[in-house]
Structure formats: structure tokens, C-alpha cells
Amino acid sequence: MLKTLKLLNRCPAVVSYEIQDYKQGTDFYYLKVRCELKNDTLLYIRQYVSAEEYNYSYHWQNRNGELIVRWDNAPHHETIITFPHHKHIGGKVTISYEISIEDVLNYITKVFSL
């Protein structure tokens, strides 16, 4: 969790963020964050991390709630070569090599040339 928050604090695209939910056990954590970005868009982060699992969803949308990109690893697109990792763009599901929040923040930063 601390790594995620450090990345948000250093990312030039992030204006502010709010931790909406956080749970921690002896061998896991769950984190849900809402980020406001410089271009008036929002990034919703959801991570569940344990020794056995890494589940995530990074949902980037405009202020009207319209999806820009969503990255996740829900195992429902078996035909994607990066299965279970994939992204949703413009109603299409495609391969995704952006797996971590660091990858996603780098992607967003490059899109806006920040």
C-alpha cells in the first residue's frame, strides 16, 4: 500500500487522491483509491494483494463517467494473449502489459506528455 501512495505522490499527473477503503490482515491488504488527475479526469484504483494473489482494477474515466481505459485481471477474457491481464478501451478488450499501478501511471503520464 505504501508503494502505491508514494507513486501517487510522485506522479505529475495526479492532483489529489482519497483513500476510500483500506483493509489489512496478517498476509493481505485491500486498497481502494479515487484520484483526480490534471486533465480533469479520474482514476479509480482497486488492489487486493496477498502472498498468493494480486487482483487489480485501474479505471480511468472522464468527469462524465465515460470510460477512457480500464485495466484489470479478472479472468474472463481467455482469448487475450496476456490473460488474465487486459484492458478495455472504447468498448474493446485488448492485451495489456500495464499490470501495476506504476505501469498505469506511466501510461497516463505519457498520454498527457507530463
Wavefront OBJ file of the C-alpha trace (Angstrom):
o trace
v 0.000 0.000 0.000
v 2.751 2.456 0.864
v 4.372 1.912 -2.537
v 1.089 2.838 -4.259
v 0.722 6.011 -2.200
v 4.348 7.008 -2.842
v 3.795 6.571 -6.580
v 0.653 8.737 -6.431
v 2.528 11.434 -4.507
v 5.325 11.495 -7.122
v 3.194 11.242 -10.250
v 2.992 14.570 -12.146
v -0.479 13.690 -13.472
v -2.061 13.329 -10.000
v -3.634 16.428 -8.452
v -5.055 14.719 -5.372
v -6.291 11.378 -4.119
v -8.570 9.993 -1.445
v -8.337 6.568 0.154
v -11.910 5.278 0.014
v -11.290 1.919 1.649
v -8.374 0.101 3.221
v -8.231 -3.263 4.919
v -5.166 -5.129 6.099
v -4.623 -8.558 7.588
v -1.547 -10.502 8.528
v -0.881 -11.532 4.918
v -3.001 -9.259 2.692
v -4.210 -5.748 2.038
v -7.114 -4.253 0.096
v -6.913 -0.680 -1.152
v -9.446 1.475 -2.964
v -8.458 5.000 -4.035
v -10.056 7.820 -6.047
v -7.547 10.074 -7.855
v -8.136 13.403 -9.522
v -5.803 13.971 -12.442
v -4.522 17.209 -14.005
v -6.619 16.912 -17.133
v -9.873 16.824 -15.127
v -10.168 13.037 -15.357
v -10.437 10.462 -12.587
v -8.563 7.263 -11.860
v -10.106 4.666 -9.568
v -7.639 2.186 -8.106
v -8.587 -1.141 -6.572
v -5.939 -3.586 -5.394
v -6.044 -6.790 -3.414
v -2.554 -8.059 -2.623
v -1.546 -11.163 -0.683
v 1.196 -13.755 -0.868
v -0.970 -15.817 -3.261
v -2.988 -13.190 -5.113
v -2.676 -9.892 -6.907
v -6.043 -8.637 -8.138
v -6.446 -5.174 -9.543
v -8.651 -2.812 -11.438
v -7.482 0.627 -12.583
v -10.423 2.526 -14.028
v -9.684 5.818 -15.810
v -12.663 7.943 -16.790
v -13.649 11.486 -17.663
v -15.754 13.664 -15.339
v -18.925 12.499 -17.100
v -18.175 8.913 -16.094
v -17.219 7.810 -19.608
v -14.509 5.176 -19.692
v -11.125 6.103 -21.142
v -9.241 2.904 -20.208
v -9.758 0.208 -17.604
v -7.019 -2.259 -16.756
v -7.838 -5.403 -14.787
v -7.005 -9.037 -14.330
v -10.451 -10.530 -13.811
v -10.199 -13.949 -15.524
v -12.974 -13.524 -18.101
v -11.158 -12.926 -21.416
v -9.317 -16.199 -22.003
v -8.520 -15.421 -25.657
v -6.288 -12.447 -24.824
v -2.603 -13.448 -25.015
v -1.824 -11.517 -21.829
v -4.622 -13.373 -19.980
v -5.745 -12.639 -17.352
v -4.291 -9.128 -17.781
v -6.251 -6.989 -20.232
v -7.602 -3.505 -20.802
v -10.877 -2.054 -22.008
v -10.647 0.809 -24.490
v -13.573 2.193 -26.449
v -15.736 -0.874 -25.906
v -12.965 -3.258 -26.960
v -10.921 -5.642 -24.840
v -7.259 -5.832 -25.746
v -3.901 -7.059 -24.474
v -2.306 -5.238 -21.590
v 1.255 -5.119 -20.404
v 0.350 -2.456 -17.836
v -0.119 -4.636 -14.775
v 0.954 -2.483 -11.835
v -0.204 0.937 -10.724
v 3.264 2.182 -11.649
v 2.736 0.957 -15.235
v -0.677 2.636 -15.400
v 0.578 5.958 -14.015
v 3.452 5.901 -16.521
v 0.934 5.246 -19.325
v -1.287 8.122 -18.230
v 1.686 10.460 -17.809
v 2.885 9.641 -21.345
v -0.587 10.227 -22.798
v -0.535 13.751 -21.398
v 3.180 14.313 -22.029
v 3.715 15.302 -18.399
l 1 2 3 4 5 6 7 8 9 10 11 12 13 14 15 16 17 18 19 20 21 22 23 24 25 26 27 28 29 30 31 32 33 34 35 36 37 38 39 40 41 42 43 44 45 46 47 48 49 50 51 52 53 54 55 56 57 58 59 60 61 62 63 64 65 66 67 68 69 70 71 72 73 74 75 76 77 78 79 80 81 82 83 84 85 86 87 88 89 90 91 92 93 94 95 96 97 98 99 100 101 102 103 104 105 106 107 108 109 110 111 112 113 114
